Amino acid sequence: MNWYDNAIMYHIYPLGFCGAPKHNEGGEPVNRLEKVLDWIPHLKEMQVDAVYFGPIFESVEHGYDTTDYRQIDRRLGTNEMFKHICEVLHENGIRVILDGVFNHVGRNFWAFRDVQEKGQASPYCDWFAGLNFGGSSPYGDPFWYEGWNGYYNLVKLNLKNWHVCDHLIEAVGYWMDEFQIDGIRFDAADCVDFDFFKRIRSFCKGKKPDFWLMGEIIHGDYKRWANPEMLDSVTNYECYKGIYSSHNDKNYFEINYSINRQFGNGGIYQGINLYNFVDNHDVNRLASTLVDQRYLPLCYTLMYAMPGIPSVYYGSEYGVQGRHENNSDDGLRPCLDLADLQRSGNLDLYRHLVKLGRIYKAYPALRTGSYETVIVRNRQLLFRKDWDGTTVYVALNLEDCCSDMQFGTHLPALVDVISGQPIDVNNGNVNVHMQPFSSMILVADDIVNHADAPETVPVAAEPEKPVEAGDRYQQEDGSVWKVVSLASHVETQEELVIYQDEASGKVWAMPKSIFIDRKKTLM
């Protein structure tokens, strides 16, 4: 299994995140994107494995009108600055995903400018889809061309032209070689030629077998794009819609149907880890979409627990609101100050996402387990995920009052790992008493709410360093943990470290992954 199959993604729209000017007026670069370095402790607290940067290549306006595939937009900074950013992120165990806008370019793209200047004498006339000199464009050019989705400031590339494909693939190779990027998200993937995807997959996987390829797909059969010949994953817009509308309509049947259709018994996308999200740079923020803010934690519990790869859009972990208004996406792509969010944002929601991140990393069944509905009602949903002999139950109560759910289990004991509270199991029967607008993740053993566990579990960087008996770890509070021995969990077979707190003399157990992470970040 590749790193991205168990990853938590964090999506940033850089031009908005940095408060960059709306239009690129030229001039000297301004290193605004360095701001992301200040967010690294925040990302690690959320257990983020990779940052997906929206468009960062040189452009005129919003980033999707690329003018140079080998240069960072001067409004964000320089290539040298971004190389430093990539190095620091990688040092902290956080991978880097870039937005590949390869379906179209801006009108200032160098090859298009050559056509404007030289007309039919330009060797780049065949670089652009539908370009012909039998008429004029909406911009007054003495030729016609295809614009993406009717937007003629976005000039559609001719991906049947191998020279175009070579130019794009060589650009990806540049970012892989010089910046060690870990993946590409393909914009408007439904418009991109399949043969191009096959070529770029072969190229990228040949250089880096665990390089992640993800496409933006809104409608259609996701398997057309996500398959062994093309992409690893695509955007799960079906469940994006199902998550918010199931809560707004108080109808869990909708989202349960979609998840079962995709990943239940006989599900059509089994074997594919889709990219799950509740909002992004193109749609209203979840906090502005829901009719009741009390639904927010439930939506995120569902997104982290359902099959697929969870992704958080910057600021939404604090309940930031934003809408597409007056034909503008500016409200979805704000400049945010982390200190302001930590003072005035929805801190309860943020703490909930931090806890979800730790739970997601602690229980493999939650990340990769099969999906089975146990109970579904309009306002309650209970499902189980099974993996390698282990079981996790996820319960949601959308009622504005307490609600009970009864079910049978093979497990002798359960604990809600979100709250840390035990759940009674009587002869295989469970009665879950849930508070209004609450969610539970029920497991056999609680390795997240350990009394001596740190508040965060830093993301591991590769390669792993061994954990051995006698190793000592200096903690941030000054205490020292000494490794006594290594063991494995009796049920899950997860590797554990038996350690002693040298100050108190108490002996504890924790997952080995936590010690691997700590060995990289602490003395």
KEVEXZA-572594 format. One line per 3 residues: number of its first residue (from 0); their letters; for each residue x, y, z of C-alpha. Coordinates in Angstrom, 1 decimal, decimal comma, padded with zeros to 4 digits. Layout:
REM KEVEXZA-572594
NUM = A = X:Y:Z  ...
***
This chain:
REM KEVEXZA-572594
0 = MNW = 000,0:000,0:000,0  001,3:003,5:-000,9  001,6:006,4:001,4
3 = YDN = -001,3:008,2:-000,2  -003,7:005,4:000,5  -003,5:006,3:004,3
6 = AIM = -002,9:010,0:004,0  -004,6:013,1:005,4  -004,4:015,9:002,8
9 = YHI = -004,5:019,6:003,5  -005,6:021,8:000,5  -004,4:025,4:000,2
12 = YPL = -005,3:027,9:-002,5  -001,9:029,8:-002,5  -002,9:033,1:-004,1
15 = GFC = -005,8:033,6:-001,7  -004,0:032,1:001,3  -001,1:034,6:000,9
18 = GAP = -003,3:037,6:000,1  -001,6:038,1:-003,3  -002,8:040,8:-005,7
21 = KHN = -005,6:039,8:-007,9  -003,6:040,5:-011,1  000,0:039,9:-011,9
24 = EGG = 001,4:043,2:-012,9  005,0:042,0:-013,3  007,8:043,3:-011,3
27 = EPV = 010,1:041,7:-008,8  008,8:038,5:-007,0  007,5:038,8:-003,5
30 = NRL = 008,1:035,8:-001,2  004,6:035,5:000,2  004,2:031,7:000,2
33 = EKV = 006,9:031,4:002,9  003,9:032,0:005,2  003,1:028,3:005,0
36 = LDW = 006,2:027,5:007,0  004,6:029,1:010,0  001,7:026,6:009,6
39 = IPH = 003,8:023,5:009,9  003,2:022,9:013,6  -000,5:023,3:012,9
42 = LKE = -000,4:020,8:010,1  001,5:018,3:012,2  -001,0:018,6:015,0
45 = MQV = -003,7:017,7:012,5  -001,6:014,7:011,4  -001,4:016,1:007,8
48 = DAV = 000,6:013,9:005,5  000,6:016,1:002,4  -000,1:019,7:001,4
51 = YFG = -001,9:020,1:-001,9  -001,1:023,5:-003,2  -003,5:025,0:-005,7
54 = PIF = -002,0:026,6:-008,8  001,4:028,1:-008,1  002,8:028,5:-011,6
57 = ESV = 003,2:031,9:-013,2  -000,1:033,3:-014,3  -002,0:036,5:-015,0
60 = EHG = -005,0:036,3:-012,6  -006,3:033,2:-010,6  -003,6:030,7:-011,3
63 = YDT = -005,5:028,6:-013,8  -004,4:030,8:-016,7  -000,8:029,6:-016,7
66 = TDY = 001,9:031,5:-018,6  005,0:029,5:-017,5  005,0:026,0:-016,2
69 = RQI = 008,5:026,3:-014,8  008,2:029,4:-012,7  006,5:030,1:-009,4
72 = DRR = 004,0:033,0:-009,7  006,0:036,1:-008,8  003,1:037,1:-006,6
75 = LGT = 004,0:034,1:-004,4  007,7:034,2:-004,6  010,7:032,6:-006,4
78 = NEM = 011,6:029,1:-007,3  014,4:029,2:-004,8  012,0:030,1:-002,1
81 = FKH = 009,6:027,3:-003,0  012,5:024,8:-003,1  013,2:025,8:000,5
84 = ICE = 009,5:025,4:001,4  009,5:021,9:-000,1  012,7:021,0:001,8
87 = VLH = 011,3:022,1:005,2  007,9:020,4:004,6  009,7:017,2:003,7
90 = ENG = 011,9:017,4:006,8  008,7:017,5:008,8  007,3:014,5:007,1
93 = IRV = 004,9:016,4:004,9  004,7:015,7:001,2  004,0:018,2:-001,5
96 = ILD = 001,3:018,0:-004,2  001,0:020,6:-007,0  -001,9:021,6:-009,2
99 = GVF = -001,3:020,6:-012,8  -003,4:022,8:-015,0  -002,6:021,0:-018,2
102 = NHV = -005,9:021,3:-020,1  -005,6:025,0:-020,9  -003,3:028,0:-020,5
105 = GRN = -003,6:031,8:-020,3  -003,5:034,1:-023,3  -000,1:035,3:-022,2
108 = FWA = 001,4:031,8:-022,4  004,5:032,1:-024,5  003,5:029,8:-027,3
111 = FRD = 000,1:031,5:-027,7  001,8:034,9:-027,8  004,0:033,6:-030,6
114 = VQE = 000,9:032,7:-032,6  -000,6:036,2:-031,9  002,7:037,8:-033,2
117 = KGQ = 003,5:035,6:-036,2  000,1:034,2:-037,2  000,2:031,2:-039,5
120 = ASP = 004,0:031,4:-039,6  004,2:030,4:-035,9  005,4:026,9:-035,3
123 = YCD = 003,0:026,7:-032,4  -000,3:027,0:-034,2  -001,0:023,3:-033,7
126 = WFA = -000,4:023,6:-029,9  -003,9:024,8:-029,3  -007,2:023,0:-029,8
129 = GLN = -009,3:024,1:-032,7  -007,1:027,0:-033,7  -007,8:028,1:-037,3
132 = FGG = -007,6:031,3:-039,3  -011,1:031,1:-040,7  -012,5:033,6:-038,3
135 = SSP = -011,7:035,8:-035,3  -011,8:035,1:-031,6  -013,9:036,9:-029,0
138 = YGD = -010,8:038,8:-028,0  -010,3:040,1:-031,6  -007,5:037,8:-032,6
141 = PFW = -007,4:037,1:-036,4  -007,9:033,4:-035,7  -010,3:031,1:-033,7
144 = YEG = -009,5:028,7:-030,9  -011,2:026,7:-028,2  -011,6:028,1:-024,8
147 = WNG = -012,2:025,9:-021,7  -015,9:025,8:-020,9  -016,5:028,9:-023,0
150 = YYN = -013,9:031,0:-021,2  -011,6:032,3:-023,9  -009,1:033,7:-021,5
153 = LVK = -008,3:030,0:-020,9  -006,9:028,6:-024,2  -007,4:024,9:-024,6
156 = LNL = -004,2:023,0:-025,3  -004,1:020,3:-028,1  -003,0:017,3:-026,1
159 = KNW = -003,0:015,2:-029,2  000,2:017,1:-030,1  003,2:015,2:-028,7
162 = HVC = 005,3:018,4:-028,5  002,7:019,9:-026,2  002,7:016,7:-024,1
165 = DHL = 006,5:016,6:-024,0  006,5:020,2:-022,8  004,1:019,5:-020,0
168 = IEA = 005,8:016,2:-019,0  009,2:017,8:-019,0  007,9:020,5:-016,7
171 = VGY = 006,6:017,9:-014,3  010,0:016,2:-014,4  011,6:019,5:-013,5
174 = WMD = 009,4:019,9:-010,3  010,1:016,2:-009,4  013,8:016,5:-009,9
177 = EFQ = 014,5:020,0:-008,4  011,8:020,2:-005,8  011,1:016,5:-005,0
180 = IDG = 007,3:017,0:-005,3  005,2:013,9:-004,4  002,2:014,2:-006,7
183 = IRF = 000,0:016,1:-009,1  -003,6:017,1:-009,0  -004,9:017,4:-012,5
186 = DAA = -007,3:020,3:-013,1  -010,3:019,7:-015,3  -009,3:016,1:-015,7
189 = DCV = -012,5:015,2:-017,5  -011,3:017,3:-020,4  -007,8:015,9:-020,6
192 = DFD = -006,9:013,3:-023,3  -006,6:009,8:-022,0  -003,4:009,1:-023,9
195 = FFK = -001,8:012,0:-022,1  -002,7:010,6:-018,7  -001,2:007,2:-019,8
198 = RIR = 002,0:008,9:-020,9  002,4:011,0:-017,8  001,6:008,1:-015,5
201 = SFC = 004,3:006,0:-017,1  006,8:008,9:-016,8  006,0:009,8:-013,2
204 = KGK = 005,8:006,2:-011,8  009,0:005,4:-013,7  010,8:008,1:-011,8
207 = KPD = 009,0:007,7:-008,5  006,7:004,7:-008,0  004,7:006,2:-005,1
210 = FWL = 004,1:009,5:-007,0  000,4:010,4:-006,6  -001,8:011,2:-009,6
213 = MGE = -005,2:012,6:-008,8  -007,8:014,2:-011,1  -010,6:016,7:-010,7
216 = IIH = -013,7:014,8:-011,9  -017,2:016,1:-011,1  -019,5:013,7:-013,0
219 = GDY = -019,2:010,3:-014,6  -017,8:006,9:-013,8  -014,7:007,5:-011,8
222 = KRW = -013,1:004,3:-013,0  -012,7:005,8:-016,4  -009,9:008,0:-015,0
225 = ANP = -008,8:006,1:-011,8  -007,4:002,9:-013,0  -004,0:001,1:-013,3
228 = EML = -003,3:002,8:-016,7  -004,1:006,4:-015,7  -004,7:008,1:-012,3
231 = DSV = -004,5:006,8:-008,7  -007,5:008,8:-007,5  -010,2:011,4:-008,4
234 = TNY = -012,3:013,9:-006,5  -015,3:012,2:-004,9  -017,9:014,9:-005,8
237 = ECY = -020,8:012,4:-005,4  -020,1:012,0:-001,6  -019,1:015,7:-001,2
240 = KGI = -022,7:016,5:-002,1  -024,1:013,5:-000,1  -022,3:014,6:003,1
243 = YSS = -023,8:018,1:003,3  -027,2:017,3:001,9  -027,7:014,3:004,1
246 = HND = -027,2:016,5:007,1  -029,2:019,5:005,8  -032,1:017,2:004,8
249 = KNY = -031,8:015,0:007,9  -031,6:012,0:005,6  -028,7:009,6:006,2
252 = FEI = -030,1:007,2:003,7  -028,6:009,4:000,9  -025,0:009,3:001,9
255 = NYS = -025,2:005,7:003,1  -026,5:004,8:-000,3  -023,6:006,5:-002,1
258 = INR = -021,0:005,0:000,2  -022,5:001,5:-000,3  -022,7:002,0:-004,0
261 = QFG = -019,1:003,0:-004,1  -017,5:000,8:-001,4  -020,0:-001,6:000,1
264 = NGG = -020,4:-005,3:-000,7  -020,0:-005,3:-004,5  -019,2:-001,6:-004,6
267 = IYQ = -018,2:-000,2:-008,0  -015,1:001,6:-006,7  -013,6:-001,0:-004,5
270 = GIN = -009,8:-001,0:-004,8  -009,7:002,8:-005,5  -009,1:005,3:-002,8
273 = LYN = -011,1:008,4:-003,8  -010,2:011,9:-002,7  -012,9:012,9:-000,1
276 = FVD = -013,6:016,5:000,8  -016,4:018,7:002,3  -015,4:021,9:000,6
279 = NHD = -012,7:023,3:-001,6  -011,7:026,4:-003,7  -014,6:026,0:-006,1
282 = VNR = -017,6:025,4:-003,8  -019,1:027,1:-000,8  -017,4:026,5:002,6
285 = LAS = -019,1:023,7:004,6  -019,9:026,1:007,4  -021,8:028,3:004,9
288 = TLV = -023,5:025,3:003,3  -024,9:023,6:006,4  -028,2:025,0:007,8
291 = DQR = -027,0:024,3:011,4  -023,4:024,7:012,6  -023,9:021,8:015,0
294 = YLP = -023,7:019,5:012,0  -020,0:020,4:011,4  -018,4:017,8:013,6
297 = LCY = -020,6:015,0:012,3  -019,7:015,8:008,7  -016,0:015,6:009,5
300 = TLM = -016,4:012,4:011,5  -018,1:010,9:008,5  -015,5:012,2:006,0
303 = YAM = -012,6:010,8:008,1  -014,3:007,5:008,7  -015,7:006,7:005,2
306 = PGI = -013,6:004,8:002,6  -011,1:007,1:000,8  -008,6:009,8:001,4
309 = PSV = -009,7:012,7:003,7  -008,8:016,2:002,8  -009,3:019,5:004,7
312 = YYG = -009,5:022,9:003,0  -007,4:025,6:004,7  -009,3:027,3:007,4
315 = SEY = -012,4:025,1:007,4  -011,0:023,2:010,4  -011,9:026,4:012,3
318 = GVQ = -015,3:026,7:010,7  -014,4:029,5:008,3  -017,3:030,6:006,2
321 = GRH = -017,3:031,6:002,5  -019,6:031,7:-000,5  -019,4:032,1:-004,2
324 = ENN = -021,0:035,5:-004,6  -021,4:038,2:-007,4  -019,8:035,7:-009,8
327 = SDD = -016,6:035,7:-007,8  -014,8:032,9:-005,9  -012,9:035,4:-003,7
330 = GLR = -015,0:034,5:-000,7  -013,9:030,9:-000,9  -010,2:031,8:-001,1
333 = PCL = -009,4:034,2:001,7  -006,2:035,3:003,2  -006,1:033,8:006,7
336 = DLA = -004,0:034,5:009,7  -003,4:031,4:011,8  -003,1:033,4:015,1
339 = DLQ = -006,5:035,0:014,4  -008,1:031,6:013,8  -006,6:030,3:017,0
342 = RSG = -008,1:033,2:018,9  -011,5:033,5:017,3  -012,2:030,4:015,2
345 = NLD = -014,4:027,5:016,1  -011,9:025,9:018,5  -014,2:023,0:019,4
348 = LYR = -014,3:022,0:015,8  -010,6:022,3:015,4  -010,0:020,1:018,5
351 = HLV = -012,4:017,6:017,0  -010,4:017,4:013,8  -007,2:017,0:015,7
354 = KLG = -008,7:014,1:017,6  -010,0:012,6:014,3  -006,6:012,8:012,8
357 = RIY = -005,1:010,9:015,7  -007,8:008,3:015,6  -007,3:008,0:011,8
360 = KAY = -003,6:007,2:012,3  -004,2:004,9:015,2  -006,7:002,4:013,7
363 = PAL = -005,9:000,8:010,3  -009,4:-000,5:010,1  -010,7:003,1:010,0
366 = RTG = -008,4:003,9:007,2  -008,7:000,9:004,9  -011,5:-001,3:006,3
369 = SYE = -014,5:-002,5:004,4  -017,8:-000,6:004,7  -020,9:-002,3:006,1
372 = TVI = -024,1:-000,5:007,2  -025,4:-001,7:010,6  -028,2:000,8:011,2
375 = VRN = -029,5:003,6:009,0  -032,3:005,9:009,8  -033,1:009,4:008,7
378 = RQL = -031,2:010,9:011,6  -029,0:008,1:012,8  -026,3:006,1:011,0
381 = LFR = -024,1:003,3:012,3  -021,6:001,5:010,2  -018,7:-000,8:010,7
384 = KDW = -015,3:-001,1:009,1  -013,4:-004,3:009,2  -009,7:-004,9:008,4
387 = DGT = -007,4:-007,8:009,1  -009,6:-009,2:011,8  -010,3:-005,9:013,6
390 = TVY = -013,5:-003,9:013,7  -014,3:-000,2:014,1  -017,9:001,1:014,5
393 = VAL = -018,9:004,7:013,6  -022,1:006,2:015,0  -023,8:009,5:014,1
396 = NLE = -026,8:011,1:015,7  -028,3:014,0:013,8  -031,2:014,3:016,3
399 = DCC = -031,6:017,4:018,4  -032,2:015,1:021,4  -030,6:012,0:022,8
402 = SDM = -031,0:008,8:020,8  -030,3:005,1:021,4  -029,0:002,5:018,9
405 = QFG = -028,9:-001,2:019,7  -026,7:-003,7:017,8  -024,8:-006,9:018,2
408 = THL = -021,1:-007,3:018,2  -018,4:-010,0:018,5  -016,2:-007,7:020,5
411 = PAL = -016,1:-008,2:024,3  -015,8:-004,5:025,1  -016,0:-001,2:023,4
414 = VDV = -014,8:002,4:024,0  -015,8:005,6:022,2  -012,4:006,8:021,2
417 = ISG = -013,6:010,3:020,5  -014,7:010,9:024,1  -012,7:008,2:025,8
420 = QPI = -015,8:006,7:027,4  -016,4:003,0:027,7  -019,5:001,4:026,2
423 = DVN = -021,2:-001,5:027,9  -021,3:-004,8:026,0  -023,7:-007,4:027,5
426 = NGN = -023,5:-010,9:026,0  -022,7:-009,4:022,6  -025,4:-006,8:022,7
429 = VNV = -024,6:-003,0:022,7  -026,9:-000,1:023,5  -025,3:003,2:022,4
432 = HMQ = -026,8:006,2:024,1  -025,9:009,3:022,0  -026,1:012,9:022,8
435 = PFS = -027,8:015,4:020,4  -025,7:016,1:017,3  -022,9:013,8:018,3
438 = SMI = -020,7:011,1:016,8  -018,8:008,2:018,2  -016,0:005,9:016,9
441 = LVA = -016,2:002,6:018,8  -013,1:000,4:019,1  -012,0:-002,5:021,2
444 = DDI = -009,1:-000,7:022,9  -008,3:003,0:023,4  -004,7:003,8:022,3
447 = VNH = -005,5:007,5:021,6  -006,8:008,8:025,0  -004,0:007,2:027,0
450 = ADA = -003,4:009,2:030,2  000,2:009,8:029,3  -000,2:010,2:025,6
453 = PET = 001,0:013,4:024,0  -001,7:015,8:022,6  -000,3:015,3:019,1
456 = VPV = 001,2:012,5:017,1  003,7:014,1:014,7  003,7:012,8:011,1
459 = AAE = 006,6:010,4:010,5  009,2:011,4:007,9  011,0:008,7:005,9
462 = PEK = 013,1:006,7:006,1  012,1:005,2:009,4  014,6:004,9:012,2
465 = PVE = 014,6:001,8:014,4  013,2:001,8:017,9  015,3:-000,3:020,2
468 = AGD = 015,3:-001,3:023,9  017,3:001,2:025,9  016,5:004,2:023,7
471 = RYQ = 015,6:007,3:025,6  013,3:010,1:024,4  013,4:013,6:025,9
474 = QED = 009,8:015,0:026,1  008,8:018,6:025,7  007,8:018,8:029,4
477 = GSV = 011,3:017,6:030,4  010,3:014,0:031,2  012,2:011,1:029,8
480 = WKV = 010,8:007,9:028,3  013,0:004,9:028,2  012,2:001,9:025,9
483 = VSL = 011,9:-001,3:027,8  010,9:-003,7:025,0  009,0:-004,1:021,8
486 = ASH = 005,7:-006,1:021,6  002,6:-006,5:019,4  -001,1:-006,0:020,1
489 = VET = -002,8:-009,3:020,8  -005,7:-008,6:018,5  -004,5:-006,2:015,8
492 = QEE = -000,8:-007,3:015,7  000,1:-003,6:015,6  003,7:-003,1:016,8
495 = LVI = 003,9:-001,5:020,3  006,7:000,0:022,4  006,8:-000,8:026,1
498 = YQD = 008,4:002,2:027,8  009,0:003,6:031,3  008,5:007,2:032,4
501 = EAS = 011,8:007,6:034,3  010,3:010,3:036,6  007,3:008,3:037,8
504 = GKV = 008,7:004,8:037,2  005,4:003,9:035,5  005,4:001,5:032,5
507 = WAM = 003,2:002,2:029,5  002,6:001,0:026,0  002,2:003,0:022,8
510 = PKS = 002,1:002,3:019,0  005,6:002,0:017,6  004,7:004,6:014,9
513 = IFI = 004,5:007,3:017,6  008,1:006,5:018,8  009,4:006,6:015,2
516 = DRK = 007,9:010,1:014,8  009,3:011,3:018,1  012,7:010,0:017,4
519 = KTL = 012,8:012,3:014,5  011,5:015,4:016,3  012,9:015,2:019,8
522 = M = 016,3:014,6:021,4
***
